[in-house]
Amino acid sequence: MTSSLQDTWQPRPEDLSNSNVIALMQRFGIADYDEFYRFSIEHPDRYWREVVDFLQIVWTKDYDAYVDLSRGKEFPEWFPGGELNWTDTVFQWADEPQLRSRMAIVAEHEDGSLTELAFADLKSTVRRFAAGLKQQGIKRGDRVGLLMENGVEATVSLMALSFMGAIVVPLFSGFGADAIISRLSASGARAVIATEGFKRRNRYINVSAAIAEAMESLPSVELLIMKLSKDGSGLPEGATAWSEIAATEDPGGEAARMSANDPFMVIYTSGTTGKPKGVVHTHGSFPLKIAHDSAIHFDTKPGDVFCWPADMGWIAGALIISSSLLRGATLVCYDGAPDFPDWSRMSRLIERHNVTHYGSAPTLVRGLAANEAEALQGDFSSIRMLIVAGEGIAPEHYLWHQRTFGRGECPVINYTGGTEVSGALLGSVIIKPIAPAGFNTASPGVAIDIVDHAGNSLERDVGELAMREPFIGMTHSFWEDDERYLETYWSTVPGTWVHGDLAVRSTDGGFFMRGRSDDTIKVAGKRLGPAEVEEVLLELPGVTEVAAIGVDDPVKGQKLVVFAIPRKTADMAALPQQIAQHVEKRLGKPFRPGNVHLVRDLPKTKSSKVMRRLIRSAYCGLPHGDLSSLDNPSALDEIASVVPPA
């Protein structure tokens, strides 16, 4: 993809003089950003020593070295000899006079009510909850499921588990009993902290029923702690109220001293096949990577106001907590639907809380753009930074977001990584121009390459996104499954982490994503990323959302099949032909879709990622596999009902 120079965002004078990345570069005496990135790769020990000081990471015992690779590149031991508990870095901000009385967490609920907690009160609240957990028998190293809507209680729960040395197992708030059972049984969880339920589009979502069903099949779970809802039916038999645990007397004391390689989280993510993978993140890896990215990519500073509505069950839940609180910024949470009571909800939330950093999934941006009259009713003057992540974004939606929510001034940071790598593999920094929908840098400290299946570097062709060296933020392995971890990431090209994403270098040294490699479409020997097709089809005025998949074809190997959600004003009879012609015109005759189907919905996760794997399985009559992360199962029924491939 190319973009015009006038569409490329340019750094502002204040970005070139007063940004975090400039401050860090000055510490090294480096004036050129590309030289700075190279330094981070060639001298990671010196880079991270300066970074942890710049980020004010609190260590209870200094580390002896940057990394121990005695078990190989696949199993690095970060900061050997060092001890820290990542919650201590958050609590230090309560001692800063200018932050002590500021809100650490502001949770806006769908009904408009607020729950707040100041930095000065955060440590004592976390200590009380941790003390209550200990009184209930939870110990260091125990795994504890967390199924709650984002907000004060969820944040306190996650931090209290880390504070005492236990391990959180996040669960998606929309999970059914089977998904809950599979994750908690695989991790050997001893307890669950859950919500009774919450409102979404003014409809009560009953979570306690799924929890109760799951508990019958989880003999290892000895303790259920539940946050009660005013719309619920009350505390289940044998459960303990969240408020009772939180009312435990503050015993004082400090956080558990943890090795940098001690886990604080096991978070499950679905692959294209098999059971979910238990990704392990440690005290000295995930939090440091996210604090780094928040400073370098998002330019987050103490006193900022950070809002990125996301479910606590996905990696974004822990990411937004770390991005804001580790940097001394206020975390603004929202637990309702982004279009309730109408599409102005997000802009008015930004105005109410003077949000400086706003993150969202591209799907939400598309929804806002399609409902512009309502979406733009709030005041965006407080916004300093926009972030998009979770899936690819088309340049037109990227530019719409920049020109509206960003007032034509603020950058949009496209950010891509994944559950297994914590934060960014690719991102942008605000001291370089940013092309629409592009990434202007690999994340410092991550040795990125684009490779073919043999591991050869590619300069201008689409290839696999790969990491040549181990990096801060990478999973410590999969929970009790080293073999699957090695097979998933290290088997394609020995000695290289192959991530499963397709990417291409741009002519200016940046990058563009081209979708997942397991979604790659290969027509008559020609590789095509689904994102490339989707990007051009979103140019059509009659299309609001689109997904492209490849299905078996006896002549071409695969043929392209397109599923599109039309606008209400579109000519439904003519649109399929328009779509086919547009792909042919933009991408070439070999890529003309074999079939085009208009649908009402596309299957998505709670974080709004379109699940092409499930589209393909429903369309081709194949087994669906793991559906636990699916938010809208009815979309599969519609896809399965259309005319299947010949």
C-alpha positions, -999 to +999 in steps of 0.1 A: +000+000+000+012+035-007-002+067+007+001+103-004+025+126+014-003+148+025-020+119+044+012+111+063+012+124+098+041+147+106+057+151+141+049+183+159+076+206+174+067+194+210+071+158+199+106+164+187+116+182+220+095+169+248+086+132+241+096+102+262+115+087+232+136+119+228+143+119+265+155+083+264+176+089+233+193+119+250+203+096+278+223+075+253+236+106+235+219+094+203+202+120+180+190+097+152+160+074+159+172+046+135+206+046+153+187+044+186+167+014+174+199-004+162+215+003+196+186-014+214+192-045+193+230-046+193+234-036+230+202-049+248+219-051+281+229-014+281+195-005+266+174-022+292+196-010+321+188+026+311+152+018+303+144+003+337+159+034+353+140+058+330+107+039+337+115+041+375+110+003+378+112-006+415+135-036+423+138-051+457+171-066+446+191-055+416+198-080+388+232-094+379+228-096+341+203-088+313+196-124+304+207-160+310+205-181+278+219-213+292+187-231+283+188-217+248+172-187+230+138-203+234+139-202+272+156-170+283+158-162+320+155-124+322+174-103+347+189-133+367+195-125+404+169-097+403+138-095+425+108-073+420+070-072+422+056-052+395+029-037+418+056-018+437+063+003+406+026+013+405+024+021+443+054+045+441+032+071+424+011+074+456+042+090+472+044+117+445+027+148+459+012+158+425-003+124+420-013+113+455-048+128+454-054+120+417-076+092+407-057+060+398-089+043+385-121+058+373-147+032+363-177+045+344-206+020+343-232+018+315-258+035+337-235+065+341-225+059+377-188+060+387-165+040+410-132+057+417-100+050+436-072+075+442-035+067+440-032+073+477-058+046+485-047+020+458-020+003+478-040-001+510-070-014+490-048-040+472-031-050+505-065-055+522-078-077+494-045-097+493-048-102+531-083-114+527-072-139+501-045-152+524-071-156+552-091-178+527-061-200+521-047-186+489-009-189+488+020-178+467+020-196+433-017-206+434-036-200+402-068-180+406-094-174+378-105-138+373-138-133+354-150-097+359-160-067+339-132-041+338-132-016+366-119-009+401-127-044+415-111-062+386-080-041+387-077-045+425-082-082+422-055-087+396-030-065+414-037-082+448-029-116+433+004-102+419+011-084+452+009-117+472+027-138+446-003-157+433-010-162+395-040-147+378-058-167+351-080-141+332-113-153+318-134-136+291-167-122+306-187-140+278-173-175+284-197-204+289-191-231+314-170-253+290-145-226+283-142-217+319-136-254+328-110-260+302-089-230+313-092-235+351-086-272+350-056-269+327-040-243+350-050-262+382-067-232+396-076-232+433-100-202+433-122-180+412-129-143+416-160-135+395-187-111+389-223-120+394-233-101+363-233-067+346-253-046+322-247-044+285-271-023+263-292-021+295-297-059+294-284-078+324-258-104+316-259-132+341-224-146+347-231-165+379-250-192+360-220-202+339-197-200+370-221-223+390-222-248+361-184-248+358-178-252+395-195-286+394-167-299+371-138-282+389-130-301+420-096-283+423-114-250+428-120-246+466-130-209+468-154-187+449-154-150+455-182-131+438-188-094+433-225-089+437-247-070+413-278-050+422-296-068+394-285-103+404-300-130+426-275-128+454-245-148+467-245-184+457-242-210+484-207-215+496-194-183+479-178-154+496-186-118+488-159-097+471-168-068+494-161-090+525-126-099+513-120-062+505-131-052+540-102-072+556-081-050+578-049-036+561-021-055+577+006-033+563+037-050+549+052-051+515+046-071+483+060-106+480+095-106+467+095-123+433+122-134+409+120-116+376+110-150+361+082-159+385+048-160+368+021-135+377-003-145+349-013-175+328-036-163+300-052-186+275-054-179+238-070-199+211-050-212+181-063-223+148-064-259+161-063-277+194-069-267+229-062-231+241-026-223+248-017-212+284+007-183+279+029-176+309+040-140+317+064-131+345+070-102+369+102-091+350+090-094+315+054-085+306+051-054+329+085-040+318+076-045+282+042-027+286+057+001+306+083+005+279+058+006+251+035+030+270+064+054+273+080+049+239+050+043+216+022+060+235+043+087+251+023+082+284+034+104+313+024+108+349-008+127+352-022+116+318-056+100+315-057+066+297-088+050+284-089+018+263-122-001+269-114-038+268-125-071+284-104-082+313-103-118+299-080-108+270-044-096+270-057-061+266-071-061+301-037-065+318-021-043+291-043-013+298-038-016+335+000-017+330+001+010+303-016+035+326-008+027+362+029+018+357+033+052+341+014+072+368-016+078+345-052+076+355-070+045+341-105+052+329-126+020+325-159+015+308-179-018+312-208-012+289-215-012+251-197+016+232-229+025+213-252+027+243-275+046+247-262+058+213-230+062+193-220+094+212-210+073+243-173+072+235-169+108+226-188+120+257-168+096+279-136+113+265-151+147+273-163+138+308-129+125+320-106+147+299-090+116+283-056+122+268-049+087+255-077+067+238-073+032+225-098+011+205-101-018+181-105-009+144-139-025+144-151+002+168-135+029+147-155+016+117-187+016+138-180+052+149-173+063+113-205+047+100-225+066+126-205+099+124-233+123+132-238+107+167-202+097+173-188+132+171-210+149+196-184+150+224-155+173+229-121+158+218-099+187+228-082+167+256-070+139+233-032+138+228-028+103+215-049+077+197-041+040+196-056+012+175-048-025+180-062-060+177-066-063+140-058-045+107-072-010+100-079+003+066-062+037+057-096+054+052-107+045+087-073+053+102-075+088+086-111+093+097-101+086+133-072+110+130-092+138+115-121+135+139-112+121+173-076+134+167-087+168+154-063+164+125-034+170+149-029+139+170-011+108+158-028+074+156-004+047+169-010+015+151+001-012+175+005-049+170+019-077+191-002-105+207-010-125+238+022-144+235+045-114+232+028-089+256+031-057+237+044-043+204+064-061+178+056-033+154+044+002+164+051+038+158+070+066+175+059+102+174+092+116+162+089+101+128+062+105+101+034+079+102+017+066+071-020+058+073-025+023+087+013+017+088+040+012+115+070+035+113+092+012+134+098-022+149+095-019+187+130-010+202+145-041+218+128-065+194+149-078+165+123-079+138+128-095+104+104-104+075+113-139+062+102-166+038+095-202+049+132-210+047+141-181+070+156-159+044+151-121+049+127-104+025+131-067+015+100-059-005+079-091-006+052-102+019+066-126+044+064-140+079+069-116+108+098-131+128+121-123+157+158-132+154+166-129+191+146-135+224+130-103+236+115-088+268+077-096+268+078-130+251+060-158+269+080-178+294+065-209+276+030-224+276+018-236+310+032-271+315+036-275+277+071-266+265+067-290+235+037-271+221+054-238+227+085-248+207+063-263+179+042-232+177+069-205+174+104-221+170+099-250+147+094-233+113+128-217+113+151-231+140+165-203+162+139-178+151+105-170+165+080-170+136+049-152+149+022-163+124+016-128+110+023-116+075+040-083+070+059-063+044+085-035+046+075-001+032+098+020+011+104+044+039+116+017+063+083+011+081+060-018+079+025-028+069+006-059+082-010-083+058-030-106+081-023-139+097-002-163+078-026-192+085-052-171+068-031-167+037-049-172+004-029-188-024-045-185-058-027-203-086+005-201-066+001-164-058+000-156-021-025-130-010-031-117+025-068-114+034-062-079+048-050-068+014-084-078-001-104-063+028-085-030+026-095-024-010-131-034-006-136-010+023-131+017-004-165+008-018-193+031-004-217+002-001-195-019+022-192-014+060-173-046+069-157-074+050-138-107+055-118-126+029-110-163+030-095-189+007-113-222+000-101-252-019-104-251-057-096-280-080-081-257-106-064-228-088-056-246-055-077-220-037-102-194-047-110-162-030-144-159-012-157-126+002-182-120+029-194-084+031-218-065+054-236-040+031-247-005+041-285+000+042-283+023+013-264-001-010-279-017-041-280-053-028-285-068-062-256-050-078-231-051-048-217-086-052-207-079-088-193-045-078-172-062-052-158-088-076-150-062-102-133-039-077-110-067-065-101-076-101-094-040-109-073-033-078-055-066-072-056-082-106-078-107-126-063-138-109-077-126-076-113-120-087-135-136-060-150-169-068-179-162-046-193-130-029-218-133-001-237-105+017-243-112+054-257-094+084-228-101+107-193-116+109-181-138+137-159-118+161-141-121+195-152-098+223-122-076+214-137-073+179-113-094+159-130-111+129-125-148+131-117-159+095-109-194+107-145-199+118-159-183+087-140-208+067-151-238+088-188-227+088-187-221+050-170-253+042-188-275+066-157-283+087-155-287+125-154-254+142-129-263+170-126-239+199-155-214+200-148-201+235-136-167+224-165-161+200-189-133+209-217-138+184-223-175+175-254-166+154-231-152+127-218-187+120-253-200+114-259-174+087-226-181+070-233-219+071-266-213+054-253-196+023-245-216-008-213-235+000-183-237-024-188-261-053 
